[in-house]
Amino acid sequence: MRKEIIGNAVLYLGDCMEVLPTLPKVDAVITDPPYGIGIASNPVRQMHEKLDWDAATPDESVLSAVIQAGAVAVVWGGNYFDLPPSQCFLVWDKMQPQDFSLAMCEQAWTNKKGPAKLYRQSVLSYRKEHPTQKPVELMKWCIEQAGKPQTILDPFAGSGTTGVAALEMGLKFIGIEREPKYFEIMCERIQRVVDAPPLFPFSCDTTGRGTQDSQACLLPLLNQIGEKV
Ligand SMILES: C[S@@+](CC[C@H](N)C(=O)[O-])C[C@H]1O[C@@H](n2cnc3c(N)ncnc32)[C@H](O)[C@@H]1O
């Protein structure tokens, strides 16, 4: 087992069944386990190296440990696993054409009460470094649906999309991934978030005019624009 701490993220290279017993209970588990449909070796996904991590679903005992690791649980591919009935499924509409050979939507099981919810984003709208990589915006939406938890755990983290979403929202993340190749990708993606300068290094006050800090920060820029027009 290897452990890396990058900013607000703690990342483990290892089997989640070995790591989970060492962790405290977190606010939310938001995860995307193998669906057991051999998607990693699907001929449509030729551009990715064929690894066999998706040959089988995790055992019942693994899923049970995963769900119990958080106060709230969101499990993508929930329709493939033997989980209790749930009212609040989260559905991702992948905006695929009707006659396309891949699924038009994916479903996440949750242990939340409340109506099912739908999120829409094209599966072609982002670059993938993992064959079943989720969009960062989808995982941010999941975090919001989970009630804005402070610490989020993903025991099947893949390329670390849940972690990227959590850190970009200013939250803490614990990620576990078994494949060294995907673990490295996760570390690189998380490091990029930590290294990125904040988009807006200031906040607005209720008047919308900005705080003194923001005015001081923007003034030189506005002056430069003023000189050019
Ligand atoms: C569906 S993928 C997750 C993809 C991820 N949502 C993303 O956006 O990159 C599931 C991942 O779980 C990993 N995995 C499978 N069994 C595992 C285990 N027992 N412990 C830790 N990771 C595991 C696989 O290597 C795979 O990368």
The ligand as an SDF file (V2000), in Angstrom:
LIG
                    3D

 27 29  0  0  0  0  0  0  0  0999 V2000
  -15.3320    2.5260  -12.8900 C   0  0  0  0  0  0  0  0  0  0  0  0
  -13.6730    2.8070  -12.4810 S   0  0  0  0  0  0  0  0  0  0  0  0
  -13.7170    4.4320  -11.7190 C   0  0  0  0  0  0  0  0  0  0  0  0
  -13.5390    5.5400  -12.7170 C   0  0  0  0  0  0  0  0  0  0  0  0
  -13.6130    6.8890  -12.0540 C   0  0  0  0  0  0  0  0  0  0  0  0
  -14.9690    7.2460  -11.7200 N   0  0  0  0  0  0  0  0  0  0  0  0
  -13.0180    7.9910  -12.9240 C   0  0  0  0  0  0  0  0  0  0  0  0
  -13.7040    8.9970  -13.2290 O   0  0  0  0  0  0  0  0  0  0  0  0
  -11.8620    7.8550  -13.3260 O   0  0  0  0  0  0  0  0  0  0  0  0
  -13.4200    1.7350  -11.1210 C   0  0  0  0  0  0  0  0  0  0  0  0
  -11.9680    1.6880  -10.6130 C   0  0  0  0  0  0  0  0  0  0  0  0
  -11.9210    0.8850   -9.4440 O   0  0  0  0  0  0  0  0  0  0  0  0
  -10.6400    0.2430   -9.3920 C   0  0  0  0  0  0  0  0  0  0  0  0
  -10.7850   -0.9080   -8.4750 N   0  0  0  0  0  0  0  0  0  0  0  0
  -11.4090   -2.0790   -8.7090 C   0  0  0  0  0  0  0  0  0  0  0  0
  -11.3890   -2.8620   -7.6150 N   0  0  0  0  0  0  0  0  0  0  0  0
  -10.7400   -2.1530   -6.6450 C   0  0  0  0  0  0  0  0  0  0  0  0
  -10.4300   -2.3950   -5.2880 C   0  0  0  0  0  0  0  0  0  0  0  0
  -10.7640   -3.5600   -4.6830 N   0  0  0  0  0  0  0  0  0  0  0  0
   -9.7870   -1.4440   -4.5770 N   0  0  0  0  0  0  0  0  0  0  0  0
   -9.4420   -0.2700   -5.1610 C   0  0  0  0  0  0  0  0  0  0  0  0
   -9.6990    0.0200   -6.4640 N   0  0  0  0  0  0  0  0  0  0  0  0
  -10.3560   -0.8940   -7.1940 C   0  0  0  0  0  0  0  0  0  0  0  0
  -10.3500   -0.1120  -10.8360 C   0  0  0  0  0  0  0  0  0  0  0  0
   -8.9760   -0.2640  -11.0730 O   0  0  0  0  0  0  0  0  0  0  0  0
  -10.9670    1.1040  -11.5900 C   0  0  0  0  0  0  0  0  0  0  0  0
   -9.9800    2.0530  -11.9230 O   0  0  0  0  0  0  0  0  0  0  0  0
  1  2  1  0
  2  3  1  0
  2 10  1  0
  3  4  1  0
  4  5  1  0
  5  6  1  0
  5  7  1  0
  7  8  2  0
  7  9  1  0
 10 11  1  0
 11 12  1  0
 11 26  1  0
 12 13  1  0
 13 14  1  0
 13 24  1  0
 14 15  1  0
 14 23  1  0
 15 16  2  0
 16 17  1  0
 17 18  1  0
 17 23  2  0
 18 19  1  0
 18 20  2  0
 20 21  1  0
 21 22  2  0
 22 23  1  0
 24 25  1  0
 24 26  1  0
 26 27  1  0
M  CHG  2   2   1   9  -1
M  END
$$$$
